């Protein structure tokens, strides 16, 4: 069970390390809050 928890943490870190860009406005100013990534410029929630 502990292994599954560690695996998820590693996947989360890998996702956060990616350079994200908003598909709507092209901004790279992306924030993470409430378990979602969103664009600070236009507010679009990213996958």
matplotlib code that plots the C-alpha trace (Angstrom):
import matplotlib.pyplot as plt

x = [0.0, 2.8, 4.3, 1.2, 1.3, 4.9, 4.1, 1.4, 3.7, 6.3, 3.7, 2.5, 6.1, 6.6, 3.5, 4.5, 7.9, 6.5, 6.4, 2.7, 1.2, -2.4, -4.1, -6.5, -4.2, -0.6, 0.4, 3.0, 1.8, 0.2, -0.8, -1.8, -4.7, -7.5, -5.9, -6.2, -3.8, -5.2, -4.0, -3.5, -4.0, -7.4, -8.5, -8.8, -8.6, -6.0, -6.2]
y = [0.0, 2.4, 1.8, 3.0, 6.2, 6.8, 6.2, 8.8, 11.4, 10.7, 11.2, 14.4, 15.8, 14.8, 16.7, 19.8, 19.8, 20.1, 23.5, 24.3, 26.8, 27.9, 26.7, 29.6, 32.7, 31.2, 32.4, 30.3, 31.8, 28.6, 28.1, 25.0, 25.3, 23.1, 20.1, 21.9, 23.7, 27.0, 30.0, 33.1, 35.4, 34.1, 31.6, 28.6, 25.3, 23.0, 19.2]
z = [0.0, 0.8, -2.6, -4.4, -2.3, -3.2, -6.9, -7.0, -5.4, -8.0, -10.8, -9.2, -9.1, -12.8, -13.8, -11.9, -13.5, -17.0, -18.6, -19.0, -21.4, -21.7, -24.8, -24.8, -24.4, -24.7, -21.2, -19.3, -16.0, -14.7, -11.0, -9.1, -6.6, -5.4, -7.2, -10.6, -12.8, -14.1, -16.1, -14.0, -17.1, -18.4, -15.7, -18.0, -16.0, -17.6, -17.8]

ax = plt.figure().add_subplot(projection="3d")
ax.plot(x, y, z, "-o")
ax.set_aspect("equal")
plt.show()
